[in-house]
Amino acid sequence: MPFPDTVSTLAHALAERGYEEPTAVQAAVLADDAQGRDLLVSARTGSGKTVAFGLAMASELLDEHGKALPTQLPLAIVIAPTRELALQVKTELSWLYAGTGAKIVSCVGGMEPRREARALSMGCHIVVGTPGRLCDHLARKNLNLSGVKVAVLDEADEMLDLGFREELETLLDATPTERRTFLFSATIAREIARLAKRYQRDALRIDTIGDNAPHADIEYRAVIADQSEMIGAIINVLRFVESPCAMVFCHTREGVRQMQAALLQNGFSSVAISGDLGQNERSRALESLRNGQARVCVATDVAARGIDVPTLGLVIHASLPSNPATLLHRSGRTGRAGRKGLCVLVTTPARRRQADRLLHAAGVAATWMPVPSPDAIREADAERLLADEALSREPTAEQLQLAERLVAERTPTQLATALVTLWQNGLPKPVSVRVITPGAPSPRTPRDAAQRERPMRERSDHNTGESGEWFKLSVGRNDKADPKWLVPVICRLGGVTKKDIGAIRIAPAYTLVEIASSKATRFAECASAADADEITITPAAAPSGNDAPPPARGRTPGSGKPWKRGAKPAGNGARSSRKKPPRS
């Protein structure tokens, strides 16, 4: 079905970009019953929703000739959860409105605010930004929203998960009540419904996901490798799967640094994206990926939304996502706009069940397979060499002359050997890793069996009787970490109660805490949205061996106030001088 009649300038832009027919979400927002109404839309990432709301807002921004209306104040505001997504939205709207004369200004963290303020003072039609930076410009009176006709909340569920509800309300309250409001979200949860009820009028509900079915254009696979061979397994997956570019997701910034260093050392051209990089560095990394200078991007979940690279055909989860939504958003970097993509989870035998639960909760069916072996990679390389288009391409006169000379002076075997050598020299070397057949029982030590027989023995006063999953907190003994104040903080940040907390093991620089398995998914989801300036919580392997921190005394009174980021540990990291409590 072709695009319905739309503004000529926008139709020309769509034709230039190769758009022949609308996606499901684009057709829905352009339908007759959607004209002039507020929209509450469920749409997955990669479905073309940016173009969808760009077309839907055109009637409020353009005249009958398809030109932008004269204005000094913004006529539309688009709010996105992350810098990358906001800049991606600006890029999409820029080519869509290129022929209209509309001015588009972005306001995101990491950019020079004075430059943004100057752009706003010169007037614009559309302002795109993140909640915090937009509120900052609003408070400084650089941004006037009294002329807004359309407000768009993109990835509204993510913005609420990140704690931006107050900022969203501030921005929407600053716009006229008669505006149109478009609310786009992967899911319409209770909080989204409340927001829609307060700020939308008679909104048209559009669901293009269909009961949250997984993306049909993405194939899922999962591989098992020993913890010590995870990087080698990822290298082999990258070598085995033919993709112009790929993304590897890690939980932490340190994980990103280690992974990229290993990839560079093994011959992969790679870039990194994480929260400790400035916006200019992130933009350069993405540009390197888009223009082919880099093949692999290693990133934290900061890149799980808003990254659109047309040639990205492979996503690897080097660490398991904390919840099903993160799994789907990470994976949604591939399989976009009708293109096929592959998503691979790499996990350890101990986390096989956790991975199965995660895939089931996301509604995804994955094929379990062993790590590709060097022999399998070499076989795949041979097939790719034989299918390379260079072997069937018509040679130029210069190439033909040199080819005839080579044929005359060398044997066919010598020429073929030289071709294979040149081909292999340009490829990273595969890694020899232990092949673990999915489904086979993993070896366990007597210590493991003893731990399973005594789940959560420490803190038996709060024991639920369940086995638990472990998480790592970014505070430890050097920060005066103590169960007395750790337990309330864990409950508050993770949305659990005291009885859900098992063993607590405090090391000098970090703390390991065990959470009941039935609450682990909820805990990880809540903890991932915690303020990074307070405490960082990430999944962890169960402590074992001599390096495991000792168990903490349950409910031991501690000295000092609860730790805050930036506070100096007492005694330069030395052990506290407080007296031990008497044994009960």
Stockholm file with secondary structure:
# STOCKHOLM 1.0

chainA/1-584         MPFPDTVSTLAHALAERGYEEPTAVQAAVLADDAQGRDLLVSARTGSGKTVAFGLAMASELLDEHGKALPTQLPLAIVIAPTRELALQVKTELSWLYAGTGAKIVSCVGGMEPRREARALSMGCHIVVGTPGRLCDHLARKNLNLSGVKVAVLDEADEMLDLGFREELETLLDATPTERRTFLFSATIAREIARLAKRYQRDALRIDTIGDNAPHADIEYRAVIADQSEMIGAIINVLRFVESPCAMVFCHTREGVRQMQAALLQNGFSSVAISGDLGQNERSRALESLRNGQARVCVATDVAARGIDVPTLGLVIHASLPSNPATLLHRSGRTGRAGRKGLCVLVTTPARRRQADRLLHAAGVAATWMPVPSPDAIREADAERLLADEALSREPTAEQLQLAERLVAERTPTQLATALVTLWQNGLPKPVSVRVITPGAPSPRTPRDAAQRERPMRERSDHNTGESGEWFKLSVGRNDKADPKWLVPVICRLGGVTKKDIGAIRIAPAYTLVEIASSKATRFAECASAADADEITITPAAAPSGNDAPPPARGRTPGSGKPWKRGAKPAGNGARSSRKKPPRS
#=GR chainA/1-584 SS CCCCSCCHHHHHHHHHTTCCSCCHHHHHHHSGGGTTSCEEEECCTTSSHHHHHHHHTHHHHBCTTSCBCCCSSCSEEEECSSHHHHHHHHHHHHHHTTTTTCCEEEECTTSCHHHHHHHHHTCCSEEEECHHHHHHHHHTTSCCCTTCSEEEETTHHHHHHTTCHHHHHHHHHTSCTTSEEEEEESSCCHHHHHHHHHHCSSCEEEECSTTTCCCTTEEEEEEECCGGGHHHHHHHHHHHSCCSEEEEECSSHHHHHHHHHHHHHTTCCEEEECTTSCHHHHHHHHHHHHTTSCSEEEECGGGSSSCCCTTEEEEEESSCCSSHHHHHHHHTTSSCTTCCEEEEEEECGGGHHHHHHHHHHTTCCCEEEECCCHHHHHHHHHHHHHTCGGGTSCCCHHHHHHHHHHHHHSCHHHHHHHHHHHHHHTSCCCCCCCCCCTTSCCCCCHHHHHHHHSTTCTTGGGCCSSCEEEEEESCCGGGTCCHHHHHHHHHHHHTCCGGGEEEEEECSSCEEEEEEHHHHHHHHHHHHTSCTTTCCEEEECCCCSTTSCCBCCTTCCCSSSCCCTTCCCGGGGCCCCCCCCCCC
#=GC SS_cons         CCCCSCCHHHHHHHHHTTCCSCCHHHHHHHSGGGTTSCEEEECCTTSSHHHHHHHHTHHHHBCTTSCBCCCSSCSEEEECSSHHHHHHHHHHHHHHTTTTTCCEEEECTTSCHHHHHHHHHTCCSEEEECHHHHHHHHHTTSCCCTTCSEEEETTHHHHHHTTCHHHHHHHHHTSCTTSEEEEEESSCCHHHHHHHHHHCSSCEEEECSTTTCCCTTEEEEEEECCGGGHHHHHHHHHHHSCCSEEEEECSSHHHHHHHHHHHHHTTCCEEEECTTSCHHHHHHHHHHHHTTSCSEEEECGGGSSSCCCTTEEEEEESSCCSSHHHHHHHHTTSSCTTCCEEEEEEECGGGHHHHHHHHHHTTCCCEEEECCCHHHHHHHHHHHHHTCGGGTSCCCHHHHHHHHHHHHHSCHHHHHHHHHHHHHHTSCCCCCCCCCCTTSCCCCCHHHHHHHHSTTCTTGGGCCSSCEEEEEESCCGGGTCCHHHHHHHHHHHHTCCGGGEEEEEECSSCEEEEEEHHHHHHHHHHHHTSCTTTCCEEEECCCCSTTSCCBCCTTCCCSSSCCCTTCCCGGGGCCCCCCCCCCC
//
